[in-house]
Amino acid sequence: MSDNTSRGSSKGRIQHIGCNDCGLFPLCQPIEIGGRELSIADEFVERRQPIKAGNYLFREDEPFRAIFAVTSGALKLVNTDPKSQELVVGFALAGETLGQTAIYPQRYPCSAIALEDSYVCELPMNSVSDMIAQTPKLQNNLQHMLNKENFDLHRQFAMLMARKNAEQRLAAFLLNLSMRLDERGFSSDQFQLPMSRDDIANFLGLRKETLSRLFTKLHQSGGIAVRGKHIRILEMKLLREASGLPLSL
């Protein structure tokens, strides 16, 4: 994989990620085995596969086959309730991995749907599982990657699910997006939301009308500026105060 990073503008363009900022990088980086260099990326990773907006990358309860990294675009993670209604349970942004939560049950616990035309790299685990099991360095790299993703999931849960009112949930959601974009080298104070307001409302457990009022309230407070899907954070302190989050998160 190339180490060059193409970091997209936060306004109106799909964001692209380079290998060094990708969630799969701990596993893809070359290692030395028996005097030769081994690159999982070169030998096994299926790079930059396109997925059209609205298409499924994988479906809930399908057998586990691979871990994926989003190299550009974004996807939403959804479950289906007994009434066949869609429940949004998360979002995967450029540079982030998805599918690793299926390693233990060996089935994907949710579906992944492209929010816009996107690209993913695919690491087919059946191709590399034996090699990883026999190579301590690869085991360590895989564990490092999984630990990082588990930390990110825990932080997102702590930031969003512990918020008691609707305004706190929306403010925490925007802060969480800002932090995740910053970690991948994108702008943290202005960005384009890849998801619709319907999806945000679904994820936060809010009515769409309530969500629209809250965006307007945060805009009028001077914490953010909103134009369609474009968000500009004007006062990070005001947004954090609105979220009710401690400084440690």
CORHU-V96611 format. One record per residue. N is the residue number from 1. RES is the residue in one letter. SS is DSSP state (alpha for helix, beta for strand, coil for the rest). PHI is phi as a letter, one per 30 degrees, with the letter a starting at -180 (999 if undefined). PSI is psi in whole degrees, 0 to 359 (none if undefined). Layout:
n,res,ss,phi,psi
N,RES,SS,PHI,PSI
N,RES,SS,PHI,PSI
This chain:
n,res,ss,phi,psi
1,M,coil,999,146
2,S,coil,d,149
3,D,coil,c,358
4,N,coil,d,136
5,T,coil,c,127
6,S,coil,c,99
7,R,coil,c,115
8,G,coil,d,159
9,S,coil,d,149
10,S,coil,d,352
11,K,coil,c,109
12,G,coil,i,2
13,R,coil,b,149
14,I,coil,d,137
15,Q,coil,d,141
16,H,beta,c,148
17,I,coil,b,148
18,G,coil,c,168
19,C,alpha,e,320
20,N,alpha,d,336
21,D,alpha,c,9
22,C,coil,d,146
23,G,coil,d,338
24,L,coil,d,352
25,F,alpha,e,320
26,P,alpha,e,328
27,L,alpha,d,333
28,C,alpha,d,336
29,Q,coil,d,139
30,P,coil,d,145
31,I,beta,b,160
32,E,beta,c,126
33,I,beta,b,121
34,G,coil,h,37
35,G,coil,i,3
36,R,beta,b,156
37,E,beta,d,131
38,L,beta,c,129
39,S,coil,c,109
40,I,alpha,e,321
41,A,alpha,d,313
42,D,alpha,d,326
43,E,alpha,c,333
44,F,coil,b,328
45,V,coil,d,129
46,E,beta,c,109
47,R,beta,d,145
48,R,beta,h,61
49,Q,beta,d,130
50,P,beta,d,147
51,I,beta,b,121
52,K,coil,d,151
53,A,coil,e,132
54,G,coil,j,348
55,N,coil,d,155
56,Y,beta,d,135
57,L,beta,d,316
58,F,beta,a,162
59,R,coil,c,152
60,E,coil,e,132
61,D,coil,i,4
62,E,coil,d,150
63,P,beta,d,140
64,F,coil,d,132
65,R,coil,b,336
66,A,beta,a,159
67,I,beta,c,143
68,F,beta,b,153
69,A,beta,b,132
70,V,beta,d,117
71,T,beta,c,338
72,S,beta,a,152
73,G,coil,i,204
74,A,beta,a,155
75,L,beta,b,156
76,K,beta,c,149
77,L,beta,c,128
78,V,beta,b,149
79,N,beta,c,162
80,T,beta,c,127
81,D,coil,d,174
82,P,coil,e,339
83,K,coil,c,13
84,S,coil,i,24
85,Q,coil,d,143
86,E,beta,d,131
87,L,beta,c,114
88,V,beta,d,124
89,V,beta,c,359
90,G,beta,l,176
91,F,beta,b,143
92,A,beta,c,122
93,L,beta,c,171
94,A,coil,e,130
95,G,coil,j,346
96,E,coil,c,154
97,T,beta,c,159
98,L,beta,a,157
99,G,coil,j,343
100,Q,coil,d,340
101,T,coil,d,352
102,A,alpha,c,357
103,I,alpha,d,314
104,Y,alpha,d,306
105,P,alpha,d,349
106,Q,coil,i,21
107,R,beta,b,147
108,Y,coil,d,125
109,P,coil,d,353
110,C,coil,a,170
111,S,beta,c,153
112,A,beta,b,123
113,I,beta,b,131
114,A,beta,d,130
115,L,coil,d,336
116,E,coil,a,170
117,D,coil,e,123
118,S,beta,b,170
119,Y,beta,b,143
120,V,beta,b,151
121,C,beta,c,142
122,E,beta,c,128
123,L,beta,c,100
124,P,beta,d,113
125,M,alpha,d,333
126,N,alpha,d,336
127,S,alpha,d,332
128,V,alpha,c,354
129,S,alpha,d,318
130,D,alpha,d,319
131,M,alpha,d,319
132,I,alpha,d,317
133,A,alpha,d,332
134,Q,coil,c,1
135,T,coil,b,101
136,P,alpha,e,321
137,K,alpha,d,319
138,L,alpha,d,323
139,Q,alpha,e,315
140,N,alpha,d,319
141,N,alpha,d,320
142,L,alpha,d,317
143,Q,alpha,d,321
144,H,alpha,d,315
145,M,alpha,d,315
146,L,alpha,d,322
147,N,alpha,d,318
148,K,alpha,d,315
149,E,alpha,d,322
150,N,alpha,d,321
151,F,alpha,d,316
152,D,alpha,d,319
153,L,alpha,d,319
154,H,alpha,d,317
155,R,alpha,d,318
156,Q,alpha,d,317
157,F,alpha,d,315
158,A,alpha,d,322
159,M,alpha,d,324
160,L,alpha,c,313
161,M,coil,d,339
162,A,coil,d,353
163,R,coil,d,135
164,K,coil,d,331
165,N,coil,b,168
166,A,alpha,d,319
167,E,alpha,d,318
168,Q,alpha,d,319
169,R,alpha,d,316
170,L,alpha,d,316
171,A,alpha,d,318
172,A,alpha,d,323
173,F,alpha,d,314
174,L,alpha,d,321
175,L,alpha,d,319
176,N,alpha,d,317
177,L,alpha,d,316
178,S,alpha,e,315
179,M,alpha,d,317
180,R,alpha,d,320
181,L,alpha,d,319
182,D,alpha,d,320
183,E,alpha,d,335
184,R,coil,c,6
185,G,coil,i,11
186,F,coil,c,170
187,S,coil,d,134
188,S,coil,c,348
189,D,coil,c,353
190,Q,beta,b,133
191,F,beta,a,161
192,Q,beta,c,126
193,L,coil,d,122
194,P,coil,d,343
195,M,coil,c,156
196,S,coil,d,165
197,R,alpha,d,330
198,D,alpha,d,317
199,D,alpha,d,319
200,I,alpha,d,314
201,A,alpha,d,317
202,N,alpha,e,312
203,F,alpha,d,320
204,L,alpha,d,357
205,G,coil,i,39
206,L,coil,b,159
207,R,coil,d,148
208,K,alpha,e,322
209,E,alpha,d,322
210,T,alpha,d,317
211,L,alpha,d,317
212,S,alpha,d,319
213,R,alpha,d,322
214,L,alpha,d,321
215,F,alpha,e,316
216,T,alpha,d,319
217,K,alpha,d,315
218,L,alpha,d,325
219,H,alpha,d,314
220,Q,alpha,d,336
221,S,alpha,d,344
222,G,coil,j,4
223,G,coil,d,322
224,I,beta,b,161
225,A,beta,c,134
226,V,beta,b,129
227,R,beta,b,100
228,G,coil,i,238
229,K,coil,c,356
230,H,beta,d,127
231,I,beta,c,133
232,R,beta,b,121
233,I,beta,d,115
234,L,coil,d,321
235,E,coil,b,98
236,M,alpha,e,324
237,K,alpha,d,317
238,L,alpha,d,319
239,L,alpha,d,320
240,R,alpha,d,319
241,E,alpha,d,321
242,A,alpha,d,331
243,S,alpha,d,337
244,G,coil,i,16
245,L,coil,d,146
246,P,coil,d,160
247,L,coil,d,340
248,S,coil,d,345
249,L,coil,c,none
